[in-house]
Amino acid sequence: MVLSELVTNAVVHARVSPGSRIAVHFELVCGHLRIEVHDASSEKPVIRRTASPDDLSGRGLCLVEALSVEWGCAPRQEGIGKIVWALVGPEGGGR
């Protein structure tokens, strides 16, 4: 679910030029899985805390936060864009 939410945010919100790619990377870090989604937008993700029960969207990052030990965003070292990452483990979310 965490991967799905991060990729969906990149597709929907990272308004980038056609042909730009979204990349996904995985890495094991101290018994946790680090999920990274790279996109070409420099716009940082923002958690919407005001989604109403009738809203069809706006809860993705709240789910990422609840299901992850930790998550965040960083500029891509390769230049353009950002990396949104989440650290998940068997203990579930830490928040």
C-alpha angles and dihedrals in degrees: 000000000000091000091047093052094047093048092045090053090051092050096044103035108025094083099197134158120279112273094034112128136223114217129197124205131183129198134171110233120181094327094317131101114238111206117196128188115192122198137166097245121098092202109117119227118253126202112234106216094178104066108142122219089256096053114109093208142015101089101088099100091042087058091047090051093048095047099041131078086218138344138184150147133254137174115262112256089217090068120251122063138003145275120232109196140182131192113215130181144167092273092063125219121357099205 
